Amino acid sequence: MNNLLQTALLILIAALTPTAKANPLPKTEKLLPTETILLVNAADFTKLKGQFQQTNLYKLYKDPAMAEFIDDAKEKWLNKIKQKQNKILTTIFEDKILPQGRISFALVHNKKAEKESEPMAFFLIQWGGEIDKIKLAADETVNKLIDKGAHKKQERFRDVEINTIIAAGERFGYGFSSPIHYCFIEDFLLGSEDIELLKFAIAHSQGAASPTLADQTNYHNCLEQITTFPDINLYLNLKEIYKILLRQRPDSKTAIESLGLDNLASLSGSVGIARGPQYTWQGNALLRINGEKKGICKMLEPESATFEPPAFIPSSFSSVSFWNLDINKAFNELTNILTSFSPQYASLLFTPIPLPPSAGRTTLELKKDFISHLGSQIVFASGVEENADASQPARTETLVAFSAANPQLLEKSLSLLHSNIIAPNNADAKRQLLGHTIYLIDLPAIPFLPMGKTPMATPENVTPLQFPKFAFTVTDTHFIFSTENVIEKAIRTINSSDDTSISSTKWLRDALSALPSVAGFSGVENTRTAMQTFWAMMKKSAEIAKNKDENAMKLGMTSTAGTFPKMMFSQDLFDTSKLPEFEKVKKYFGIFVDYIISQPEGYFGKFKILKPTTP
């Protein structure tokens, strides 16, 4: 469905003159059967578009500095549409005729889905006063498909004319299988891969009484808690997916129950756009669980605590996340999970690590010597490496830290592990810095093998991939793992008398004001800093493509800087060399915050994107 999702995104950002609101139809959940596993619904596209135009993403899109890049992409996209000779797409994107009311997309696992081994798609789009233009565009598109070998048939059901198009091949484009069935009811276009599913929707649009998704308790329990923002809603029926999996793979029942996934009920979410003076985007999500949490859900359950970034995170970092997880309890639950699979698996966690006679003791034990000395906090933080070479994009720096309940005993165990197992007989593998010991982990350099080649064949003149030198240290509060330069930076930040910690930054204080006082998981990110790095990567990828890096061609990719953007823009629609300098657009990027709270009925999460402040 990737092309379908891309189409939906482009519909969202296209320009449209507002028009009158059209006639209603029963809510989409009242048109779908109980076997529905996914429903995504936007209640009013015209209103949604108006709200989207208030966001900084839209303002970025309309900024004159972006015009060359946007206009080039638009032209390429319209050319692709014309080549497809699809009148519906031309009507939407070239004539700028967009939906005026509800848009819904669903996946249903009914009898046909069981037979085809894939869920059946259903869509509903409200066109309002433009419905006649869409009908004409649909007729023209169908006629062109017929000219290319497709077949069309019609039937009437409850006074509604259903059109069925059977493609010349096995599938249509945009992810849909063949045949596809569609009809018009008032100002709505309804379509599905399964004619029985479409007939079900038609019948219930006229008052049929059989059970629907709207009658499901599971559906209502979720939507009641997350529809604070009604702009876009999502519902994923995990309970139904579990039933489907058991029908297809009965032997998976024991594994699913051991992992504690059998009592997952549903995942639901809602997104609000430009609702309130402080935020451009907001969203809620609820993972609903029937009964007590168990297995993975219990193992990863955080305990609510205050978000307090540790003192070792430098002010140059742009994101930090705090996960308040009792590591000892999590380890015990992991042991229970493995035991339910096999006691032999669980016993591996307690297998002693043998030490040489010179170590002064015979073994180390994971639980006794490491886990028991850890606390109830895991920290993830990242930033951008300060790079003196302006011709090269900056690289991301990341660290992971675990709070230490007993840092002295933890470091003693880690020191034994390092000097006897990780780096034996290597006096240079550790050093002192400002009262802290840095333990180095030197991974060997290995050749980066090309894709599609014989595994043992190494291309000539290809430089082996050099791993960074990793390291760890133990402070008075945390065990920290990262690259050597980041560990150095963390230690210097702790010992600095200046305001070099991330806690001293204004953006973090602004972010903290948008978080609750306590949460199980909390995360904040300065998207302006993070986007600056990504922007440089995109421009660098264009430069590499232009220069035709021969070494990268042998490897089947561009480079570390260019790989991700090329994956993002795989249809050659975007010429990233036409992007403006980041300084011209950085004002559109603000702060992202999110958090998760454990509740009796499951896990509740929320995200917010704060309106940017002046750079």
C-alpha positions as CSV (number, residue, x, y, z in Angstrom):
1,M,0.0,0.0,0.0
2,N,3.1,2.3,-0.2
3,N,1.8,4.2,-3.3
4,L,-1.6,4.5,-1.7
5,L,-0.1,6.2,1.3
6,Q,2.0,8.5,-0.8
7,T,-1.1,9.5,-2.7
8,A,-2.9,10.3,0.6
9,L,0.1,12.5,1.7
10,L,0.1,14.4,-1.6
11,I,-3.6,15.0,-1.4
12,L,-3.1,16.5,2.1
13,I,-0.5,19.1,0.9
14,A,-2.1,20.1,-2.4
15,A,-3.9,23.4,-2.8
16,L,-7.7,23.6,-2.9
17,T,-10.3,26.4,-2.8
18,P,-12.8,25.7,0.0
19,T,-16.3,24.7,-1.1
20,A,-19.6,23.8,0.6
21,K,-19.8,20.9,2.9
22,A,-21.7,17.8,1.4
23,N,-24.3,15.4,2.7
24,P,-23.6,13.0,5.6
25,L,-23.5,9.2,5.6
26,P,-23.5,6.9,8.7
27,K,-20.2,6.8,10.5
28,T,-17.7,4.6,8.9
29,E,-17.5,2.2,11.8
30,K,-21.3,1.5,11.3
31,L,-20.6,0.4,7.7
32,L,-17.9,-2.1,8.5
33,P,-18.1,-5.7,9.8
34,T,-16.8,-6.9,13.1
35,E,-13.9,-8.5,11.4
36,T,-12.3,-5.1,10.7
37,I,-8.7,-5.1,11.8
38,L,-7.7,-1.5,10.8
39,L,-9.6,1.7,10.4
40,V,-8.1,5.1,9.6
41,N,-10.6,8.0,9.5
42,A,-10.5,11.7,8.8
43,A,-13.8,13.2,9.6
44,D,-13.6,16.4,7.5
45,F,-10.9,16.8,4.9
46,T,-11.8,20.4,4.1
47,K,-11.4,21.4,7.7
48,L,-8.3,19.3,8.0
49,K,-6.8,21.1,5.1
50,G,-7.5,24.5,6.6
51,Q,-5.9,23.4,9.9
52,F,-2.9,22.0,8.0
53,Q,-2.4,25.4,6.4
54,Q,-1.8,26.8,9.8
55,T,1.1,24.5,10.6
56,N,4.8,25.3,10.1
57,L,5.1,22.3,7.8
58,Y,2.7,24.0,5.3
59,K,4.5,27.4,5.8
60,L,7.8,25.7,5.0
61,Y,6.1,24.2,1.8
62,K,5.0,27.7,0.8
63,D,8.2,29.6,1.7
64,P,9.7,31.3,-1.4
65,A,13.1,29.8,-0.5
66,M,11.6,26.3,-1.1
67,A,9.9,27.2,-4.4
68,E,12.6,25.9,-6.8
69,F,12.6,22.5,-4.9
70,I,8.8,22.2,-4.6
71,D,8.1,23.4,-8.2
72,D,10.6,20.9,-9.6
73,A,9.0,18.0,-7.6
74,K,5.5,19.1,-8.6
75,E,6.4,19.1,-12.3
76,K,7.9,15.6,-12.1
77,W,4.9,14.3,-10.2
78,L,2.4,15.7,-12.6
79,N,4.4,14.2,-15.5
80,K,4.3,10.8,-13.9
81,I,0.5,11.2,-13.5
82,K,0.1,12.1,-17.1
83,Q,2.1,9.1,-18.2
84,K,-0.2,6.8,-16.2
85,Q,-3.2,8.3,-18.1
86,N,-5.3,8.1,-15.0
87,K,-8.1,10.7,-15.1
88,I,-8.9,10.4,-11.4
89,L,-5.3,11.3,-10.5
90,T,-5.2,14.1,-13.0
91,T,-8.5,15.5,-11.7
92,I,-7.1,15.4,-8.1
93,F,-3.6,16.8,-8.7
94,E,-3.8,18.8,-11.9
95,D,-7.3,20.2,-11.6
96,K,-7.0,20.4,-7.8
97,I,-10.3,18.7,-7.0
98,L,-9.9,17.3,-3.5
99,P,-12.3,15.6,-1.0
100,Q,-14.6,17.9,0.9
101,G,-15.7,15.7,3.8
102,R,-14.9,12.3,5.3
103,I,-12.0,10.0,4.1
104,S,-11.8,6.5,5.5
105,F,-9.6,3.5,4.8
106,A,-10.0,0.1,6.4
107,L,-8.7,-3.5,6.2
108,V,-11.0,-6.4,6.9
109,H,-10.2,-10.0,7.4
110,N,-13.3,-11.7,6.2
111,K,-13.9,-15.1,4.3
112,K,-12.3,-13.8,1.1
113,A,-9.3,-12.4,3.0
114,E,-8.9,-15.9,4.7
115,K,-8.9,-17.5,1.2
116,E,-6.5,-14.9,-0.3
117,S,-4.3,-14.8,2.8
118,E,-4.4,-11.0,2.9
119,P,-6.9,-8.5,4.3
120,M,-9.4,-6.9,2.0
121,A,-9.1,-3.1,1.5
122,F,-12.1,-0.7,1.8
123,F,-12.2,3.0,1.2
124,L,-14.7,5.8,1.4
125,I,-14.2,9.4,0.1
126,Q,-16.7,12.2,0.3
127,W,-16.5,14.7,-2.6
128,G,-19.3,17.1,-1.9
129,G,-20.1,19.4,-4.8
130,E,-17.3,17.9,-6.9
131,I,-18.9,14.5,-7.0
132,D,-20.0,14.8,-10.7
133,K,-16.5,15.7,-11.8
134,I,-15.2,12.6,-10.0
135,K,-17.9,10.4,-11.6
136,L,-16.8,11.6,-15.1
137,A,-13.1,11.1,-14.2
138,A,-13.9,7.6,-13.0
139,D,-15.7,6.7,-16.2
140,E,-12.9,8.0,-18.3
141,T,-10.3,6.1,-16.3
142,V,-12.3,2.9,-16.5
143,N,-12.7,3.3,-20.3
144,K,-9.0,3.6,-20.7
145,L,-8.5,0.5,-18.6
146,I,-10.9,-1.4,-20.8
147,D,-8.9,-0.2,-23.9
148,K,-5.9,-1.8,-22.3
149,G,-7.6,-5.2,-21.7
150,A,-9.5,-4.7,-18.5
151,H,-13.1,-5.9,-18.1
152,K,-16.1,-4.1,-16.6
153,K,-19.4,-5.5,-15.3
154,Q,-22.3,-3.9,-13.3
155,E,-25.0,-5.1,-11.0
156,R,-27.6,-3.4,-8.8
157,F,-27.8,-4.0,-5.1
158,R,-30.4,-2.3,-3.0
159,D,-30.9,0.3,-5.8
160,V,-27.2,1.1,-5.8
161,E,-25.2,0.4,-9.0
162,I,-22.0,-1.5,-8.3
163,N,-19.2,-1.3,-10.9
164,T,-16.6,-4.1,-11.0
165,I,-13.3,-3.6,-12.9
166,I,-11.2,-6.7,-13.6
167,A,-7.6,-5.7,-14.5
168,A,-5.7,-7.3,-17.4
169,G,-3.1,-8.5,-14.9
170,E,-3.4,-9.9,-11.4
171,R,-3.3,-6.5,-9.7
172,F,-4.1,-2.8,-10.1
173,G,-1.6,-0.2,-9.1
174,Y,-1.6,1.5,-5.7
175,G,-1.5,-1.7,-3.9
176,F,-5.0,-3.0,-4.8
177,S,-5.7,-6.5,-6.1
178,S,-8.0,-7.2,-9.0
179,P,-10.9,-7.1,-9.3
180,I,-12.0,-3.9,-7.6
181,H,-15.6,-2.8,-6.9
182,Y,-16.9,0.7,-6.4
183,C,-20.1,2.6,-6.2
184,F,-21.5,6.1,-5.5
185,I,-23.9,6.9,-2.7
186,E,-25.0,10.6,-2.5
187,D,-21.6,12.5,-2.6
188,F,-19.5,9.5,-1.5
189,L,-17.3,7.1,-3.4
190,L,-17.1,3.7,-1.8
191,G,-14.8,0.9,-3.0
192,S,-13.3,-2.4,-2.0
193,E,-11.4,-5.4,-3.3
194,D,-14.3,-7.6,-2.0
195,I,-17.8,-7.1,-3.4
196,E,-19.4,-8.7,-0.3
197,L,-17.6,-6.1,1.9
198,L,-18.9,-3.3,-0.4
199,K,-22.5,-4.8,-0.2
200,F,-22.2,-4.9,3.6
201,A,-21.4,-1.2,3.6
202,I,-24.2,-0.4,1.2
203,A,-26.8,-2.4,3.3
204,H,-25.7,-0.7,6.5
205,S,-25.9,2.7,4.9
206,Q,-29.6,1.9,4.5
207,G,-30.1,0.7,8.0
208,A,-29.2,-3.0,8.0
209,A,-29.2,-4.4,11.6
210,S,-26.4,-7.0,11.6
211,P,-23.4,-6.3,14.0
212,T,-20.8,-3.8,12.9
213,L,-17.5,-2.5,14.1
214,A,-19.4,0.2,16.0
215,D,-21.0,-2.5,18.1
216,Q,-17.7,-3.8,19.4
217,T,-16.9,-3.0,23.0
218,N,-13.2,-3.2,22.2
219,Y,-13.6,-0.4,19.7
220,H,-15.5,1.9,22.0
221,N,-13.2,1.3,25.0
222,C,-10.3,2.6,23.0
223,L,-11.9,5.5,21.1
224,E,-13.4,7.0,24.3
225,Q,-9.9,7.6,25.7
226,I,-8.0,8.8,22.6
227,T,-10.4,11.0,20.6
228,T,-9.3,14.2,22.3
229,F,-8.2,15.2,18.8
230,P,-10.8,14.2,16.2
231,D,-9.0,15.2,13.1
232,I,-7.5,11.8,12.2
233,N,-8.3,8.6,14.1
234,L,-6.7,5.2,13.9
235,Y,-7.9,1.8,15.3
236,L,-6.0,-1.5,15.0
237,N,-7.8,-4.6,16.3
238,L,-4.9,-6.7,17.9
239,K,-7.4,-9.1,19.3
240,E,-8.7,-10.0,15.8
241,I,-5.2,-10.2,14.5
242,Y,-4.3,-12.7,17.2
243,K,-7.3,-14.9,16.2
244,I,-6.2,-14.7,12.5
245,L,-2.7,-15.8,13.5
246,L,-4.0,-18.7,15.5
247,R,-6.1,-19.9,12.6
248,Q,-3.2,-19.7,10.2
249,R,-0.5,-20.9,12.6
250,P,-2.1,-23.0,15.5
251,D,1.4,-24.0,16.6
252,S,2.2,-20.3,17.5
253,K,-0.2,-20.3,20.5
254,T,2.3,-21.3,23.1
255,A,4.9,-18.8,21.9
256,I,2.4,-15.9,21.8
257,E,1.1,-16.7,25.3
258,S,4.7,-17.0,26.7
259,L,5.4,-13.5,25.3
260,G,2.3,-12.2,26.9
261,L,0.8,-11.0,23.6
262,D,-2.4,-13.0,23.7
263,N,-4.2,-10.4,25.8
264,L,-3.4,-7.4,23.7
265,A,-6.8,-5.9,22.7
266,S,-6.1,-3.0,20.4
267,L,-4.0,0.0,19.5
268,S,-5.8,3.2,18.8
269,G,-4.7,6.8,18.2
270,S,-5.8,10.3,17.3
271,V,-4.0,13.3,15.8
272,G,-4.9,16.9,16.2
273,I,-3.6,19.6,13.8
274,A,-3.2,23.2,14.8
275,R,-5.5,22.8,17.8
276,G,-4.3,25.4,20.4
277,P,-1.9,28.3,20.5
278,Q,1.1,26.3,21.7
279,Y,1.2,23.2,19.5
280,T,1.2,22.6,15.7
281,W,0.6,18.8,16.0
282,Q,-0.7,16.7,19.0
283,G,-1.6,13.1,19.2
284,N,-2.8,10.4,21.7
285,A,-2.3,6.6,21.5
286,L,-3.6,3.8,23.7
287,L,-2.3,0.2,23.7
288,R,-5.2,-1.6,25.4
289,I,-4.6,-4.8,27.3
290,N,-7.3,-7.2,28.6
291,G,-6.5,-8.2,32.1
292,E,-3.1,-8.0,33.8
293,K,0.1,-7.1,31.9
294,K,2.3,-10.1,31.4
295,G,5.3,-11.2,29.4
296,I,7.0,-8.4,27.4
297,C,4.3,-5.9,28.4
298,K,5.1,-6.5,32.0
299,M,8.9,-6.7,31.5
300,L,9.0,-3.3,29.8
301,E,6.5,-1.6,32.1
302,P,7.9,1.7,33.4
303,E,7.2,3.3,36.7
304,S,6.2,6.9,36.7
305,A,9.0,9.4,37.7
306,T,10.1,12.9,37.2
307,F,12.0,13.7,34.0
308,E,15.5,14.9,35.1
309,P,18.2,14.8,32.5
310,P,21.5,13.7,34.1
311,A,24.4,16.1,34.4
312,F,26.6,14.3,31.9
313,I,24.5,15.1,28.8
314,P,26.3,18.0,26.9
315,S,24.4,21.1,25.9
316,S,25.3,20.3,22.3
317,F,23.0,17.3,22.3
318,S,19.5,17.8,20.7
319,S,17.5,14.9,22.2
320,V,17.1,13.0,25.4
321,S,14.7,10.2,26.5
322,F,14.2,8.9,29.9
323,W,12.8,5.4,30.6
324,N,12.1,4.7,34.2
325,L,12.4,0.9,34.1
326,D,13.3,-1.2,37.2
327,I,16.0,-3.3,35.5
328,N,16.0,-6.0,38.2
329,K,12.3,-6.6,37.8
330,A,12.7,-6.6,34.1
331,F,15.4,-9.2,34.3
332,N,13.2,-11.4,36.5
333,E,10.3,-11.2,34.0
334,L,12.7,-12.0,31.2
335,T,13.7,-15.1,33.1
336,N,10.1,-16.1,33.5
337,I,9.5,-15.6,29.7
338,L,12.5,-17.7,28.8
339,T,11.5,-20.4,31.3
340,S,8.0,-20.6,29.7
341,F,9.7,-21.4,26.4
342,S,12.4,-23.7,27.8
343,P,14.1,-23.9,31.2
344,Q,17.3,-24.4,29.3
345,Y,17.0,-21.0,27.7
346,A,16.5,-19.4,31.0
347,S,19.5,-21.1,32.5
348,L,21.8,-19.4,30.0
349,L,21.1,-16.1,31.9
350,F,22.7,-17.7,35.0
351,T,25.6,-19.4,33.4
352,P,28.8,-18.1,35.1
353,I,31.4,-16.3,33.0
354,P,34.8,-18.0,33.6
355,L,37.7,-15.8,34.5
356,P,41.5,-16.6,34.3
357,P,43.3,-17.5,37.5
358,S,45.0,-14.1,37.5
359,A,41.7,-12.3,38.0
360,G,41.5,-13.1,41.7
361,R,38.1,-14.9,41.4
362,T,36.9,-17.7,39.2
363,T,33.7,-16.4,37.6
364,L,31.3,-13.5,37.0
365,E,27.5,-13.8,37.1
366,L,25.1,-11.6,35.1
367,K,22.5,-11.3,37.7
368,K,24.7,-11.1,40.8
369,D,27.5,-9.0,39.5
370,F,25.8,-6.7,37.0
371,I,22.0,-6.6,37.0
372,S,21.7,-6.3,40.8
373,H,23.8,-3.2,40.8
374,L,21.7,-1.3,38.3
375,G,18.9,1.1,39.2
376,S,15.6,2.1,37.6
377,Q,16.5,4.5,34.8
378,I,17.7,4.1,31.2
379,V,18.7,7.2,29.3
380,F,19.1,7.7,25.6
381,A,20.6,10.9,24.3
382,S,21.9,12.1,20.9
383,G,23.4,15.2,19.3
384,V,25.4,16.3,16.4
385,E,29.2,16.0,16.3
386,E,31.0,19.3,15.9
387,N,32.8,18.9,12.6
388,A,35.5,21.4,11.6
389,D,35.3,20.2,7.9
390,A,32.4,22.1,6.5
391,S,32.4,20.1,3.3
392,Q,31.3,17.0,5.3
393,P,27.9,16.6,7.0
394,A,28.1,16.3,10.7
395,R,27.5,12.8,12.2
396,T,25.2,11.9,15.0
397,E,26.5,11.1,18.5
398,T,24.6,8.8,20.7
399,L,24.9,7.5,24.2
400,V,23.0,5.0,26.4
401,A,23.2,5.2,30.2
402,F,21.8,3.0,33.0
403,S,21.4,4.3,36.5
404,A,23.6,2.5,39.1
405,A,22.2,1.5,42.4
406,N,25.7,0.6,43.6
407,P,28.2,2.3,41.2
408,Q,31.3,1.0,43.1
409,L,30.4,-2.6,42.9
410,L,29.1,-2.3,39.3
411,E,32.4,-0.7,38.2
412,K,34.4,-3.4,40.0
413,S,32.5,-6.1,38.0
414,L,32.8,-4.2,34.7
415,S,36.5,-3.7,35.3
416,L,37.0,-7.5,35.8
417,L,35.0,-8.2,32.6
418,H,37.0,-5.6,30.6
419,S,40.5,-6.5,31.7
420,N,39.9,-10.3,31.5
421,I,37.4,-10.8,28.6
422,I,37.0,-7.7,26.5
423,A,40.6,-6.4,26.4
424,P,42.8,-9.0,28.1
425,N,46.5,-8.1,28.4
426,N,46.0,-4.6,26.9
427,A,47.2,-1.9,29.2
428,D,46.2,0.8,26.7
429,A,42.6,-0.3,26.7
430,K,41.7,2.0,29.7
431,R,42.8,5.4,30.8
432,Q,41.9,8.0,33.4
433,L,40.1,11.3,32.8
434,L,39.2,13.8,35.5
435,G,38.8,11.1,38.2
436,H,36.9,8.6,35.9
437,T,38.2,5.5,34.2
438,I,37.4,5.2,30.5
439,Y,37.3,1.6,29.3
440,L,37.9,1.2,25.6
441,I,36.4,-1.4,23.3
442,D,38.3,-1.6,20.0
443,L,36.2,-3.4,17.3
444,P,38.2,-4.7,14.3
445,A,37.9,-3.1,10.9
446,I,36.2,-5.3,8.4
447,P,35.7,-4.9,4.6
448,F,32.3,-3.6,3.5
449,L,31.1,-6.3,1.1
450,P,29.1,-5.3,-2.0
451,M,25.5,-6.4,-2.4
452,G,24.9,-9.2,-4.9
453,K,28.5,-10.3,-5.0
454,T,30.2,-13.5,-3.8
455,P,30.5,-13.1,0.0
456,M,34.2,-13.7,0.0
457,A,34.9,-11.3,-2.8
458,T,36.2,-7.9,-1.8
459,P,36.2,-5.1,-4.4
460,E,39.5,-3.5,-5.3
461,N,40.3,-0.1,-3.9
462,V,37.5,-0.2,-1.4
463,T,38.4,1.1,2.0
464,P,37.4,-1.3,4.8
465,L,34.6,0.1,7.0
466,Q,36.3,1.6,10.1
467,F,34.3,1.2,13.3
468,P,34.4,4.0,15.8
469,K,36.2,3.2,19.1
470,F,33.5,2.4,21.6
471,A,34.0,3.0,25.4
472,F,32.2,3.0,28.7
473,T,32.6,4.5,32.1
474,V,30.9,4.5,35.5
475,T,30.0,7.8,37.2
476,D,28.6,8.3,40.7
477,T,25.1,7.8,39.2
478,H,25.3,6.0,35.9
479,F,27.0,3.4,33.7
480,I,27.5,5.2,30.3
481,F,28.2,3.5,26.9
482,S,29.1,5.3,23.7
483,T,32.0,6.2,21.5
484,E,35.2,7.3,23.1
485,N,34.9,10.9,22.2
486,V,31.3,11.1,23.5
487,I,32.4,9.4,26.8
488,E,35.1,12.1,27.1
489,K,32.6,14.8,26.4
490,A,30.2,13.4,29.1
491,I,33.0,13.3,31.7
492,R,34.1,16.9,31.0
493,T,30.5,18.0,31.2
494,I,30.1,16.5,34.7
495,N,33.3,18.3,35.8
496,S,32.7,21.6,34.2
497,S,31.9,24.7,36.3
498,D,30.2,26.3,33.3
499,D,26.6,25.7,32.1
500,T,27.6,23.0,29.6
501,S,24.9,20.5,30.5
502,I,21.8,20.1,28.4
503,S,19.7,21.2,31.5
504,S,21.1,24.7,30.9
505,T,19.5,25.1,27.5
506,K,16.4,27.2,26.9
507,W,14.9,24.7,24.4
508,L,14.9,21.9,27.1
509,R,13.2,24.1,29.6
510,D,10.5,24.9,27.0
511,A,10.2,21.2,26.3
512,L,9.8,20.3,30.0
513,S,7.0,22.7,30.4
514,A,5.0,20.6,27.9
515,L,5.5,17.3,29.8
516,P,3.5,16.0,32.8
517,S,5.2,16.1,36.2
518,V,5.7,12.3,36.1
519,A,5.7,9.7,33.4
520,G,7.1,6.2,32.8
521,F,8.8,7.3,29.6
522,S,9.5,10.9,28.5
523,G,11.4,12.1,25.5
524,V,12.3,15.6,24.1
525,E,14.0,16.7,20.9
526,N,15.1,19.9,19.4
527,T,14.0,19.2,15.8
528,R,15.7,22.3,14.5
529,T,19.1,20.9,15.4
530,A,18.2,17.3,14.3
531,M,16.8,18.6,11.0
532,Q,19.9,20.6,10.3
533,T,21.9,17.4,10.2
534,F,19.3,15.7,7.9
535,W,19.2,18.7,5.6
536,A,23.0,18.5,5.2
537,M,22.7,14.8,4.4
538,M,20.2,15.5,1.7
539,K,22.3,18.2,0.1
540,K,25.4,16.0,0.4
541,S,23.6,13.1,-1.3
542,A,22.8,15.3,-4.3
543,E,26.5,16.3,-4.5
544,I,27.6,12.6,-4.4
545,A,25.1,11.6,-7.1
546,K,26.4,14.5,-9.3
547,N,30.0,13.4,-8.9
548,K,29.2,9.7,-9.4
549,D,31.3,8.4,-6.6
550,E,33.0,5.3,-8.2
551,N,33.7,3.7,-4.8
552,A,30.1,4.1,-3.8
553,M,29.0,2.5,-7.1
554,K,31.0,-0.6,-6.4
555,L,29.3,-0.9,-3.0
556,G,25.8,-0.5,-4.5
557,M,25.1,2.7,-2.6
558,T,26.1,6.3,-2.2
559,S,27.7,6.8,1.2
560,T,26.8,7.0,4.8
561,A,25.6,10.6,4.2
562,G,23.6,9.8,1.1
563,T,22.1,6.4,1.7
564,F,19.2,7.5,3.9
565,P,18.0,10.4,1.7
566,K,18.1,8.2,-1.4
567,M,16.0,5.6,0.4
568,M,13.5,8.3,1.3
569,F,13.3,9.7,-2.2
570,S,13.4,6.5,-4.3
571,Q,11.2,7.7,-7.1
572,D,13.6,10.4,-8.4
573,L,11.0,13.1,-7.7
574,F,13.1,15.2,-5.4
575,D,16.3,17.0,-6.5
576,T,17.8,17.8,-3.1
577,S,20.4,20.0,-4.7
578,K,17.6,22.6,-5.1
579,L,17.0,22.8,-1.4
580,P,17.9,26.2,0.1
581,E,20.5,26.6,2.8
582,F,19.1,25.5,6.2
583,E,19.5,28.9,7.7
584,K,16.7,30.2,5.5
585,V,14.1,27.6,6.8
586,K,15.2,26.7,10.3
587,K,12.5,29.0,11.7
588,Y,9.9,26.3,10.8
589,F,11.3,23.6,13.1
590,G,10.5,23.5,16.8
591,I,10.5,21.0,19.7
592,F,9.0,17.5,19.8
593,V,8.0,15.9,23.1
594,D,6.4,12.6,23.9
595,Y,5.6,10.5,27.0
596,I,4.1,7.2,28.0
597,I,2.2,6.3,31.2
598,S,1.3,2.8,32.4
599,Q,-2.4,2.5,33.3
600,P,-4.4,-0.5,34.5
601,E,-6.0,-0.9,31.1
602,G,-2.7,-0.7,29.2
603,Y,-0.3,2.1,28.0
604,F,-1.3,5.6,27.2
605,G,1.0,7.8,25.1
606,K,1.0,11.4,23.9
607,F,3.1,13.5,21.6
608,K,3.3,17.2,20.9
609,I,5.1,19.4,18.4
610,L,5.5,22.9,19.9
611,K,5.3,25.9,17.7
612,P,8.9,27.1,16.9
613,T,10.3,30.1,18.7
614,T,12.5,32.7,17.0
615,P,15.9,31.3,16.1
